[in-house]
Every structure is written in C-alpha cells, then in structure tokens.
Amino acid sequence: MMKITFCTECEPAVLKLEGRLAGPWVDELEKTWRSINPASITSHLVLDLCEATFVDADGRELLAEMHEAGVELIGDGIMTQFMIDGIKYGRNANKPKSLQAGGLRGITAKLTTT
C-alpha cells in the first residue's frame, strides 16, 4: 500500500510518499510525477521519502531517474538516507570506504586475548 500526496502550496513543491514503493505502486508514482505540470512548480520539486517504509529495485530505479531529472530526494532514517546517498553519489556511496579503494588490503587488526 502506498499514498502519494502532492502539495503545490508548499515552497518548494512537495511530492510526499507514504508506505511501500514496490510493484504497481512504482508505476503509480511515475504516472503522478510525469503528470505534474512544470508550470505549477515555482522553484523545484522535492520527493519526501520520510514516511516510505520499503523501496524495491524498480522503485529505486525510478527514484534515480527522478533525481537525474532534478527532483530533490529527502528522507530520514538510516536506511532511507543510505539509499538516497547511493542514488545521489553513485554506487560507491553504498560501499564502505575500505572497499572503495581496492578492498581490504592495508587494513590490519590486532587481536588480543585476556
């Protein structure tokens, strides 16, 4: 289940998502987004994901497409922010820093026993 709310009275305009962005709801969000008249938006469009509970692979792909088209993605919570950062900054944002620069080489650990 998903609920989409569009607020043109807000500055900037906000498209708010609540619930699961998966299955047929991905198509519903895309239809809603594409139906928004750019003339009705004074500055830019924000997609509020604060109340999103789940995003499947197709949903993530749509969010990436929306971001590339200029939609600002916002959210709270660790997992939501992790997903948004991955979309904004590319695949490496989803990898720990130690894995971005050639894997685990150079990482050492000292084990002690008591």
N, C-alpha and C positions, 0 to 999 in steps of 0.2 A: 504494500500500500504506500502511496506517495501523495503528498499535497504540494501543489505549486501555487504560490501567491505572487502577484506582480504589483508592485507599488510604484506608480508614476509620480505620486505626490512627494515621494522621498527625494532627497538630493544627495547623492546620485540615485537614479532609478534602481530599484532592488527587485530581483527575482529570488524569492525565498523557497527553498526546498525543505520538505519535512518528510522523513521516512526513508524507504528503501529506493535507491536509484538502480533498478535491475529489471531485466526482462522488458515487458511492454512499456514500462514507465520511462525507459530511456528514450523511446520514440516519442512519447508524450512530451517530455522535456524539450526534445529537439523541435517538435512542432510548435510548442509555445514560444521558444526562443526565436525561431525563424518568423513567427507571426508578429513579433514586436516591431512596430513602425519606428525606424530610427529617428524620425522627426519628433516622436513623443518623448525622446530622451534628450535632456538638455546638456548633459556632460558625457557620462558613460554609464555602462550597465554593470551592476555588481550581482554576482550569484552568491547568495548567502547559504552556506552548507552547514551552519551551526546545528541545525536540527536533523541533518542527514544521519541515518543510522547504519547504512550499508551502501556501498557502491561496487557494482560488479565490473568486469573488464570492459564491457561495452559502454557502461556509464562513464568509466574513467577515460575512455577514448573520446566520448562526446565532450567531457569537461576539458580535455586537452584541445579539442577543436575550438571550443568556445573561448578558451584562454588565448589561443592563437589569433582569434578574430577580435580580441580586445576586451573581452569580458573579464572583469576582476573577480577572482575566486577568493572568498573569505570563509573561515571556519574556525572552530575552536576544538579543543581536544587533541590529544597526541596523534592518534591515527589519522584524523581528518587533516591536520596540519602536515603530517608526513606525506600524505597523498598529494596535497596541494603543492608542497615544495617539490615533489617529484615531477609534477606537471610543469611547474614554473621553471625549474632549473635543470630539467633533463634527467635521464636515467641515473646518473652518478649521484644525484641527491638522495637516492634510495639506498645507496651503499655506504657502509661505514667508511670513514676517512682512510683507515688502514687498508681497505680493499680497493680504493680508488687509484692508488699509486703503486700498483704492482703486487698486490696481495699481502701476505703476512710476512714477507721477508723483512728482516731487520727488527722484528718485534721479538723481544726476549722476555722471558719470565723467570723469576727466581722463586723456587718452591722451598719452603722451609717446613720442617716438622718440629713438633714440640713434644 
